[in-house]
Amino acid sequence: MSTLTHAAQDSVSMVGRNLRHTLRSPDTMIMTFVIPVSILLMFVYVFGGAMNVGGSYINYVVPGIILLCAGFGSGGTAVVVATDLQNGIVDRFRAMAVSRTAVLTGHVLENLLRNLVTTGLVIAVAVAIGFRPTADPLRWLGVLGMVAFFILALSWLAAAAGVLVANPEAANGFMFFFMFLPYVSSAFVPVHTLPSWLRGFAEHQPVTSIAETVRGLLMDTPVGDSAPTALAWCAGIALAGYLAAGLLFRRRANA
């Protein structure tokens, strides 16, 4: 059996292990499904009446909610990676000749699957309360690809953070960063409404281009330069996270 095939099989096993852990954890299930829907309802019904975005606020905000929930869920990867490293399970995997890359890959892929389910749930609830996307099947496929790429990029970055920090408690701080970034973007309000000193950062950070791309695809409006910018951001974040996670994991495993 080739090394690549062995690593792929181990990664599938790790995905299954992590999915079982998720299904058996009430806290994780609440974080995965209840909180994203609660955030959606809060923005639509609590803040929506005060927002003027030149149209229906729910149509504007749903792409931002999707990205906020994806970032929040991806940040949890740091916690579970740090937990595995702290409780010694990684050492047991090494004794069983489990591929080292499979441990991190399993967490990242499980997070991707879980957050795509969450995305579907958020969209379904949004449609039930008034969200009216006009995308055709091809654009829906583009939304799926963009959101999946975003989740994958953040998950690898979170995995690197999980290896870097000393314990799961420290990894929790990384989730705050992921949740904060969408608020300083066009995810919830148009960038031009922000103070001038904040507008430059909001215009040139990754969430803005990704939110504009997802919004344009869902509402069948021009995407413009947002799509290539969003793809470049996701590719850069994913590559940096993957390389950093692999390097840090090898160093920590050999320590």
MIKOLSE-40789 format. One record per residue (C-alpha): residue in three letters; x, y, z. Coordinates in steps of 0.02 Angstrom, whole numbers, plus 50000, padded with zeros to 5 digits. Each point is the difference from the previous one (the first is absolute). Layout:
// MIKOLSE-40789
<tormar resn="ala" c1="X" c2="Y" c3="Z"/>
...
//
This chain:
// MIKOLSE-40789
<tormar resn="met" c1="50000" c2="50000" c3="50000"/>
<tormar resn="ser" c1="50069" c2="50170" c3="49951"/>
<tormar resn="thr" c1="50030" c2="50135" c3="50130"/>
<tormar resn="leu" c1="49869" c2="50111" c3="49918"/>
<tormar resn="thr" c1="49868" c2="49863" c3="50004"/>
<tormar resn="his" c1="50040" c2="49961" c3="50182"/>
<tormar resn="ala" c1="49985" c2="50184" c3="50047"/>
<tormar resn="ala" c1="49834" c2="50014" c3="49908"/>
<tormar resn="gln" c1="49928" c2="49848" c3="50089"/>
<tormar resn="asp" c1="50059" c2="50065" c3="50169"/>
<tormar resn="ser" c1="49924" c2="50170" c3="49962"/>
<tormar resn="val" c1="49830" c2="49919" c3="49963"/>
<tormar resn="ser" c1="50012" c2="49906" c3="50166"/>
<tormar resn="met" c1="50040" c2="50161" c3="50091"/>
<tormar resn="val" c1="49851" c2="50087" c3="49919"/>
<tormar resn="gly" c1="49887" c2="49859" c3="50061"/>
<tormar resn="arg" c1="50073" c2="50012" c3="50175"/>
<tormar resn="asn" c1="49974" c2="50187" c3="50008"/>
<tormar resn="leu" c1="49822" c2="49989" c3="49934"/>
<tormar resn="arg" c1="49957" c2="49874" c3="50135"/>
<tormar resn="his" c1="50073" c2="50115" c3="50132"/>
<tormar resn="thr" c1="49894" c2="50143" c3="49932"/>
<tormar resn="leu" c1="49839" c2="49899" c3="50001"/>
<tormar resn="arg" c1="50033" c2="49944" c3="50179"/>
<tormar resn="ser" c1="50035" c2="50176" c3="50064"/>
<tormar resn="pro" c1="49845" c2="50105" c3="50043"/>
<tormar resn="asp" c1="50107" c2="50156" c3="50016"/>
<tormar resn="thr" c1="50070" c2="49978" c3="49825"/>
<tormar resn="met" c1="49829" c2="49966" c3="49927"/>
<tormar resn="ile" c1="49933" c2="50160" c3="50078"/>
<tormar resn="met" c1="50148" c2="50100" c3="49935"/>
<tormar resn="thr" c1="49978" c2="49923" c3="49828"/>
<tormar resn="phe" c1="49814" c2="50019" c3="49974"/>
<tormar resn="val" c1="49913" c2="50106" c3="50133"/>
<tormar resn="ile" c1="50119" c2="50148" c3="50009"/>
<tormar resn="pro" c1="50010" c2="50033" c3="49811"/>
<tormar resn="val" c1="49810" c2="50003" c3="49986"/>
<tormar resn="ser" c1="49989" c2="50112" c3="50155"/>
<tormar resn="ile" c1="50125" c2="50121" c3="49923"/>
<tormar resn="leu" c1="49897" c2="50005" c3="49840"/>
<tormar resn="leu" c1="49838" c2="50036" c3="50093"/>
<tormar resn="met" c1="50084" c2="50134" c3="50107"/>
<tormar resn="phe" c1="50067" c2="50096" c3="49851"/>
<tormar resn="val" c1="49838" c2="49989" c3="49901"/>
<tormar resn="tyr" c1="49876" c2="50037" c3="50139"/>
<tormar resn="val" c1="50101" c2="50105" c3="50124"/>
<tormar resn="phe" c1="50114" c2="50103" c3="49887"/>
<tormar resn="gly" c1="49912" c2="49983" c3="49832"/>
<tormar resn="gly" c1="49872" c2="50137" c3="50029"/>
<tormar resn="ala" c1="50137" c2="50129" c3="50030"/>
<tormar resn="met" c1="50103" c2="49956" c3="49848"/>
<tormar resn="asn" c1="49987" c2="50092" c3="49835"/>
<tormar resn="val" c1="50093" c2="49907" c3="49863"/>
<tormar resn="gly" c1="49894" c2="50055" c3="49853"/>
<tormar resn="gly" c1="49894" c2="49843" c3="49999"/>
<tormar resn="ser" c1="49948" c2="49852" c3="50104"/>
<tormar resn="tyr" c1="50120" c2="49982" c3="50147"/>
<tormar resn="ile" c1="49978" c2="49813" c3="50011"/>
<tormar resn="asn" c1="50057" c2="49981" c3="49819"/>
<tormar resn="tyr" c1="50151" c2="50107" c3="50042"/>
<tormar resn="val" c1="50049" c2="49921" c3="50165"/>
<tormar resn="val" c1="49981" c2="49812" c3="49969"/>
<tormar resn="pro" c1="50168" c2="49985" c3="49907"/>
<tormar resn="gly" c1="50083" c2="50087" c3="50148"/>
<tormar resn="ile" c1="49915" c2="49882" c3="50124"/>
<tormar resn="ile" c1="50061" c2="49851" c3="49899"/>
<tormar resn="leu" c1="50179" c2="50063" c3="50009"/>
<tormar resn="leu" c1="49986" c2="50046" c3="50184"/>
<tormar resn="cys" c1="49939" c2="49826" c3="50044"/>
<tormar resn="ala" c1="50132" c2="49920" c3="49889"/>
<tormar resn="gly" c1="50136" c2="50098" c3="50087"/>
<tormar resn="phe" c1="49929" c2="49961" c3="50172"/>
<tormar resn="gly" c1="49991" c2="49814" c3="49960"/>
<tormar resn="ser" c1="50172" c2="49996" c3="49922"/>
<tormar resn="gly" c1="50076" c2="50084" c3="50152"/>
<tormar resn="gly" c1="49947" c2="49848" c3="50101"/>
<tormar resn="thr" c1="50129" c2="49898" c3="49905"/>
<tormar resn="ala" c1="50134" c2="50084" c3="50103"/>
<tormar resn="val" c1="49918" c2="49939" c3="50160"/>
<tormar resn="val" c1="49982" c2="49818" c3="49948"/>
<tormar resn="val" c1="50177" c2="49992" c3="49931"/>
<tormar resn="ala" c1="50069" c2="50073" c3="50161"/>
<tormar resn="thr" c1="49896" c2="49877" c3="50100"/>
<tormar resn="asp" c1="50067" c2="49850" c3="49904"/>
<tormar resn="leu" c1="50177" c2="50059" c3="50027"/>
<tormar resn="gln" c1="49973" c2="50031" c3="50185"/>
<tormar resn="asn" c1="49914" c2="49837" c3="50045"/>
<tormar resn="gly" c1="50131" c2="49891" c3="49918"/>
<tormar resn="ile" c1="49892" c2="49920" c3="49866"/>
<tormar resn="val" c1="50122" c2="50055" c3="49865"/>
<tormar resn="asp" c1="50138" c2="49899" c3="50085"/>
<tormar resn="arg" c1="49885" c2="49848" c3="49995"/>
<tormar resn="phe" c1="49968" c2="50027" c3="49815"/>
<tormar resn="arg" c1="50187" c2="50007" c3="49969"/>
<tormar resn="ala" c1="50020" c2="49833" c3="50090"/>
<tormar resn="met" c1="49866" c2="49929" c3="49883"/>
<tormar resn="ala" c1="50095" c2="50061" c3="49845"/>
<tormar resn="val" c1="49862" c2="50122" c3="49955"/>
<tormar resn="ser" c1="50056" c2="50127" c3="49870"/>
<tormar resn="arg" c1="50046" c2="50163" c3="50086"/>
<tormar resn="thr" c1="49916" c2="50105" c3="49867"/>
<tormar resn="ala" c1="49838" c2="49903" c3="50024"/>
<tormar resn="val" c1="49973" c2="50069" c3="50175"/>
<tormar resn="leu" c1="49990" c2="50180" c3="49940"/>
<tormar resn="thr" c1="49917" c2="49958" c3="49834"/>
<tormar resn="gly" c1="49865" c2="49904" c3="50092"/>
<tormar resn="his" c1="49958" c2="50150" c3="50108"/>
<tormar resn="val" c1="49999" c2="50119" c3="49852"/>
<tormar resn="leu" c1="49890" c2="49889" c3="49890"/>
<tormar resn="glu" c1="49878" c2="49962" c3="50141"/>
<tormar resn="asn" c1="49985" c2="50186" c3="50033"/>
<tormar resn="leu" c1="49969" c2="50030" c3="49815"/>
<tormar resn="leu" c1="49858" c2="49872" c3="49994"/>
<tormar resn="arg" c1="49922" c2="50062" c3="50162"/>
<tormar resn="asn" c1="50004" c2="50183" c3="49946"/>
<tormar resn="leu" c1="49927" c2="49962" c3="49829"/>
<tormar resn="val" c1="49852" c2="49918" c3="50089"/>
<tormar resn="thr" c1="49987" c2="50155" c3="50109"/>
<tormar resn="thr" c1="50002" c2="50110" c3="49845"/>
<tormar resn="gly" c1="49857" c2="49900" c3="49926"/>
<tormar resn="leu" c1="49901" c2="50017" c3="50161"/>
<tormar resn="val" c1="50028" c2="50188" c3="50009"/>
<tormar resn="ile" c1="49944" c2="50022" c3="49819"/>
<tormar resn="ala" c1="49845" c2="49891" c3="50029"/>
<tormar resn="val" c1="49948" c2="50101" c3="50153"/>
<tormar resn="ala" c1="50037" c2="50162" c3="49908"/>
<tormar resn="val" c1="49887" c2="49949" c3="49856"/>
<tormar resn="ala" c1="49864" c2="49956" c3="50124"/>
<tormar resn="ile" c1="50004" c2="50176" c3="50075"/>
<tormar resn="gly" c1="50010" c2="50096" c3="49837"/>
<tormar resn="phe" c1="50169" c2="49980" c3="49915"/>
<tormar resn="arg" c1="49974" c2="49996" c3="49812"/>
<tormar resn="pro" c1="50157" c2="49954" c3="49901"/>
<tormar resn="thr" c1="49988" c2="50008" c3="49811"/>
<tormar resn="ala" c1="50152" c2="49894" c3="49956"/>
<tormar resn="asp" c1="49992" c2="49868" c3="49864"/>
<tormar resn="pro" c1="50075" c2="49825" c3="50030"/>
<tormar resn="leu" c1="50170" c2="50053" c3="49934"/>
<tormar resn="arg" c1="50009" c2="50146" c3="50120"/>
<tormar resn="trp" c1="49945" c2="49890" c3="50144"/>
<tormar resn="leu" c1="50145" c2="49886" c3="49957"/>
<tormar resn="gly" c1="50113" c2="50152" c3="50005"/>
<tormar resn="val" c1="49933" c2="50046" c3="50173"/>
<tormar resn="leu" c1="50034" c2="49823" c3="50062"/>
<tormar resn="gly" c1="50177" c2="50005" c3="49932"/>
<tormar resn="met" c1="50038" c2="50172" c3="50071"/>
<tormar resn="val" c1="49933" c2="49960" c3="50173"/>
<tormar resn="ala" c1="50089" c2="49831" c3="50003"/>
<tormar resn="phe" c1="50164" c2="50081" c3="49948"/>
<tormar resn="phe" c1="49979" c2="50132" c3="50137"/>
<tormar resn="ile" c1="49965" c2="49867" c3="50132"/>
<tormar resn="leu" c1="50147" c2="49895" c3="49942"/>
<tormar resn="ala" c1="50119" c2="50149" c3="50006"/>
<tormar resn="leu" c1="49946" c2="50053" c3="50175"/>
<tormar resn="ser" c1="50003" c2="49820" c3="50062"/>
<tormar resn="trp" c1="50183" c2="49977" c3="49951"/>
<tormar resn="leu" c1="50043" c2="50166" c3="50080"/>
<tormar resn="ala" c1="49908" c2="49948" c3="50158"/>
<tormar resn="ala" c1="50088" c2="49831" c3="49998"/>
<tormar resn="ala" c1="50167" c2="50090" c3="49999"/>
<tormar resn="ala" c1="49943" c2="50106" c3="50147"/>
<tormar resn="gly" c1="49944" c2="49844" c3="50093"/>
<tormar resn="val" c1="50174" c2="49924" c3="49982"/>
<tormar resn="leu" c1="50085" c2="50162" c3="50049"/>
<tormar resn="val" c1="49907" c2="50039" c3="50162"/>
<tormar resn="ala" c1="50036" c2="49915" c3="50164"/>
<tormar resn="asn" c1="49824" c2="49942" c3="50044"/>
<tormar resn="pro" c1="49817" c2="49999" c3="49941"/>
<tormar resn="glu" c1="49959" c2="50152" c3="50109"/>
<tormar resn="ala" c1="50125" c2="50105" c3="49903"/>
<tormar resn="ala" c1="49929" c2="49933" c3="49836"/>
<tormar resn="asn" c1="49829" c2="50070" c3="50048"/>
<tormar resn="gly" c1="50070" c2="50174" c3="49973"/>
<tormar resn="phe" c1="50027" c2="49960" c3="49817"/>
<tormar resn="met" c1="49812" c2="49977" c3="49977"/>
<tormar resn="phe" c1="49973" c2="50180" c3="50055"/>
<tormar resn="phe" c1="50113" c2="50062" c3="49860"/>
<tormar resn="phe" c1="49902" c2="49900" c3="49871"/>
<tormar resn="met" c1="49835" c2="50071" c3="50064"/>
<tormar resn="phe" c1="50063" c2="50179" c3="50008"/>
<tormar resn="leu" c1="50065" c2="50015" c3="49821"/>
<tormar resn="pro" c1="49830" c2="49993" c3="49909"/>
<tormar resn="tyr" c1="49934" c2="50145" c3="50104"/>
<tormar resn="val" c1="50133" c2="50116" c3="49925"/>
<tormar resn="ser" c1="49952" c2="49962" c3="49820"/>
<tormar resn="ser" c1="49854" c2="50016" c3="49881"/>
<tormar resn="ala" c1="49920" c2="49843" c3="50074"/>
<tormar resn="phe" c1="49869" c2="50094" c3="50101"/>
<tormar resn="val" c1="50004" c2="50180" c3="49942"/>
<tormar resn="pro" c1="50066" c2="50085" c3="49842"/>
<tormar resn="val" c1="50181" c2="50052" c3="50019"/>
<tormar resn="his" c1="49963" c2="50182" c3="49955"/>
<tormar resn="thr" c1="49899" c2="50018" c3="50162"/>
<tormar resn="leu" c1="50153" c2="49965" c3="50107"/>
<tormar resn="pro" c1="50111" c2="50139" c3="50071"/>
<tormar resn="ser" c1="50135" c2="50056" c3="49878"/>
<tormar resn="trp" c1="50141" c2="49938" c3="50112"/>
<tormar resn="leu" c1="49924" c2="49825" c3="49998"/>
<tormar resn="arg" c1="49941" c2="49995" c3="49821"/>
<tormar resn="gly" c1="50171" c2="49964" c3="49924"/>
<tormar resn="phe" c1="50025" c2="49845" c3="50106"/>
<tormar resn="ala" c1="49822" c2="49939" c3="49966"/>
<tormar resn="glu" c1="50020" c2="50019" c3="49813"/>
<tormar resn="his" c1="50162" c2="49902" c3="49991"/>
<tormar resn="gln" c1="49976" c2="49859" c3="50122"/>
<tormar resn="pro" c1="49951" c2="49825" c3="49937"/>
<tormar resn="val" c1="49823" c2="49989" c3="50068"/>
<tormar resn="thr" c1="49940" c2="50149" c3="49899"/>
<tormar resn="ser" c1="50047" c2="49927" c3="49831"/>
<tormar resn="ile" c1="49934" c2="49828" c3="50049"/>
<tormar resn="ala" c1="49835" c2="50073" c3="50065"/>
<tormar resn="glu" c1="49978" c2="50104" c3="49842"/>
<tormar resn="thr" c1="50033" c2="49846" c3="49893"/>
<tormar resn="val" c1="49876" c2="49891" c3="50093"/>
<tormar resn="arg" c1="49870" c2="50140" c3="50002"/>
<tormar resn="gly" c1="50020" c2="50031" c3="49814"/>
<tormar resn="leu" c1="49983" c2="49815" c3="49960"/>
<tormar resn="leu" c1="49847" c2="49976" c3="50110"/>
<tormar resn="met" c1="49910" c2="50156" c3="49940"/>
<tormar resn="asp" c1="50055" c2="49983" c3="49818"/>
<tormar resn="thr" c1="50087" c2="50169" c3="49998"/>
<tormar resn="pro" c1="50170" c2="50042" c3="49925"/>
<tormar resn="val" c1="50146" c2="49931" c3="50099"/>
<tormar resn="gly" c1="50135" c2="50104" c3="49915"/>
<tormar resn="asp" c1="50175" c2="49989" c3="50072"/>
<tormar resn="ser" c1="49939" c2="49927" c3="50164"/>
<tormar resn="ala" c1="50008" c2="49819" c3="49942"/>
<tormar resn="pro" c1="50185" c2="49992" c3="49948"/>
<tormar resn="thr" c1="50047" c2="50100" c3="50155"/>
<tormar resn="ala" c1="49901" c2="49882" c3="50111"/>
<tormar resn="leu" c1="50078" c2="49847" c3="49919"/>
<tormar resn="ala" c1="50174" c2="50072" c3="50020"/>
<tormar resn="trp" c1="49968" c2="50036" c3="50184"/>
<tormar resn="cys" c1="49933" c2="49825" c3="50033"/>
<tormar resn="ala" c1="50144" c2="49919" c3="49906"/>
<tormar resn="gly" c1="50130" c2="50101" c3="50094"/>
<tormar resn="ile" c1="49921" c2="49967" c3="50170"/>
<tormar resn="ala" c1="49979" c2="49814" c3="49964"/>
<tormar resn="leu" c1="50179" c2="49980" c3="49940"/>
<tormar resn="ala" c1="50073" c2="50097" c3="50146"/>
<tormar resn="gly" c1="49893" c2="49903" c3="50125"/>
<tormar resn="tyr" c1="50041" c2="49831" c3="49923"/>
<tormar resn="leu" c1="50187" c2="50031" c3="49996"/>
<tormar resn="ala" c1="50004" c2="50075" c3="50175"/>
<tormar resn="ala" c1="49892" c2="49861" c3="50073"/>
<tormar resn="gly" c1="50108" c2="49864" c3="49924"/>
<tormar resn="leu" c1="50163" c2="50079" c3="50055"/>
<tormar resn="leu" c1="49941" c2="50036" c3="50178"/>
<tormar resn="phe" c1="49923" c2="49828" c3="50018"/>
<tormar resn="arg" c1="50159" c2="49912" c3="49947"/>
<tormar resn="arg" c1="50102" c2="50104" c3="50121"/>
<tormar resn="arg" c1="49881" c2="49968" c3="50144"/>
<tormar resn="ala" c1="49984" c2="49814" c3="49964"/>
<tormar resn="asn" c1="50190" c2="49983" c3="49999"/>
<tormar resn="ala" c1="50025" c2="50102" c3="50158"/>
//
